[in-house]
Every structure is written in structure tokens, then in C-alpha cells.
Amino acid sequence: MNRFILKYPWILKKLYPKRLSRISSEKTLYLSFDDGPIPEVTPWVLEQLEKYTAKATFFCIGDNVRKHPEVFHQIEAKGHAIGNHTFNHLDGWKTSTSDYLENFRKAENIIQSQLQNLFTSEEKLFRPPYGKIKNKQASEITKLGYKIVMWDVITGDFDAKYDEEKCLKNAKKQIRPGSIVVFHDSLKAEKNLKYALPRLLEEYTKKGWKFKAIY
């Protein structure tokens, strides 16, 4: 993740105003989890969400869905929204449009083949890894009926230079009603995630906030 984007997440809204980065909503947060599903972390995330009757959105790596279909099925069975995050976490700025779209389609084919249609999302969702996607790539994906989802709060849970408390503080100082918050259900983020997520869920639940999926 580019450190400039991490420090100044609002720059994405300025650069790409047509992409979804926040949803106007009173006392509601839209938690999202990138880079899973993996058995080491994703089931724990699902347990934390269930404790607070919270729904979230999981942007899944196609190759992880292929390797861990049973974990993917848990996400769907719990009623969370699911989005495409490419097959193997491509940086759109460093990838040709044709290769990027092929990778996107590969991920989508795997995701669709594993969906059990327990819940039907009104939206087809895509999040570009690192937030990096060329306008041509975005245009082609949008034409296929996908909403490109960015964020306005990025926790930095993946960043080795962030300790657990800094990760939580970083999220809280950015949060506004309707914020789309980025966590990662990955091994890289596990330490910070396991500290920050339950504390954020507990604090904002006590404040009367709701946690919803992007549908």
C-alpha cells in the first residue's frame, strides 16, 4: 500500500470522485476486509462480527477462494457481502489493461463458481488492490456492472510500522458516519487486526452505531 495513500486516504476521493469511498448514513460504519479468505484469520473475523450482529464486506482474492472454498462459504453463510479483489492482488498501475481484466475475470469466475446464492447482493463489487487502477481498467470493469469500492478510512493494520494501538487510533480519528473502513483478513495484518477490530466493534456498538455490508 502506497504510504501517501495510507497517510492521506482522502486523496482517492479527490482523484476518483465517481468511485464509492463513503456512504451517507447516520451512525453506520461499513467495515471491509481485503485479501482473504484464509483459515488462519477469516473465521476469527467472522466470530468477532457475529458477537456484535455486525455485517461487513469481504473483498476476496480469487486464488484464496480457490484454495480455501470452505472459508469462503462461511463468509456467505453469515450473510456478508462479497467482492472481487483480483485473482492474485495485482497492482493496476503496473499491469496492462488486458492482463488486469483477465486477472479480474479469473477471480470472478472462481468466486461465482463457489457462491451458493444464500444471499443475493444488489451490487457487484470490486476493490482494486492498493487502490491502484488505471482509468481504462476501471471503465471496463464498470461496464461489466461492477461498482468500484474504495474507502475513506484505512486502518494500516497491514503496516509493520504500526503497532496495535496506533492502528486503532488511526481508524478512530478518520471515522465519520457512513465511513467505509479497510481491514485485512491476512497473516500480515493479523496482529494489529486482532487488537483493533474487537475494540472498534465494542466502542462503536456502545455508542449506538450499526455495522452494515455494502449491498
Buried (B, 14 or more C-beta within 10 A) or exposed (E): BEEEBBEEBEEBBEEBEEBBBBBEBEEBBBBBBBBBBBBBBBBBBBEBBEEBEBBBBBBBBBBBBBBBBEBBBBBBEBEBBBBBBBBEBBBBBEBEBEEBBBBBBBBBEBBEEBBEEEBEBEBBBBBBBBBBBBEBBBEBBBEEEBBBBBBBBBBBBBBEEBEBEBBBBBBBEBBEEBBBBBBBBBEBBBBBBBBBBBBBBEEBBEEEBBBBBBE
